[in-house]
């Protein structure tokens, strides 16, 4: 069994979310700071550790998307474009 087949065999499709749409999920084993997980769970209002990880990852992806947009558009204007606004 090669690396790709090991990865594919770790995937499963399970019902998820309010509409129960099928989403590929990977089962993982992680070692994380228990206190950090509890604080994140409380901050996010998450019910499960899985929800903590999923919502945290989604937040990081959103932050990265916003950073890239800001970086992209912050280079678009020239200093003199805003002198008289």
N, C-alpha and C positions, 0 to 999 in steps of 0.2 A: 504494500500500500504506500503510494507516494504522498508527498505533502498536499497536493491538490485533492486527492481522493480522501485524505483524512479530513481536510477542511469541508468538503462537500458532505461527507458522512456526518459532520457535526451540525449541519443545518437541518432544521425541521420547520414545517409550516404549521403554525398554530393559530387558532382564532384569537383575535386581540381587539381591544378597544370597544367603545359603545356599539359600533355597528358590526362588530365581530368580523372585520375583514381579515383575510389571511395575510400574514406577514412572515417573512423568513426570520427566524430567531436562532441565535447561536447560544448553546449552553456553555457557560464558562465557570471556571473556578478562580476566584480572586482573593488576594490577601489585601485587605484595606483596613485603615484605622477605624475601629468600631465607634469611637467618639465622633469622628468626622462624619461617618455614615448617619449616626443619630442626629447630629446637628443639621446635616443636609436634608434628612427626612423631615425634620420639624420645619425647616425653612421652606421646603417645597410643598409641605402638606401631603407628602407621599404616604401611601398606605403600606407599600412593600419595599424591600431592598431593590428588587428589580425595577420598580418604578423610580426609585432614587437614581439608579444608574442611567436608565433610559432618559429621564428628564434632564439630568445633569449633562449627558452627552448631547442631547438636543440643544441645550442652552449654549454649550461650547460651539456647536456648529453655527448657531445663529450669530453669536458674537463674532466668529470668524467671518461670516458673510457680511456683517455690518462693517467690520474693519476693512475688508477688501473694497467695499463700495466707497467708504470714506477715502481710502487711499486712491482709488481710481478717480473720483471726482475732485479731490483736493488738488490734483495736478492739472485739472481742466482749465481753471481760470488763471489769468495773468494778473499781476499786482495792479496794473493800471485799469483793469476792467471794473474795479470797484471804487474808484476814486470819487465818483459823483453819484453814488447810490445812497 
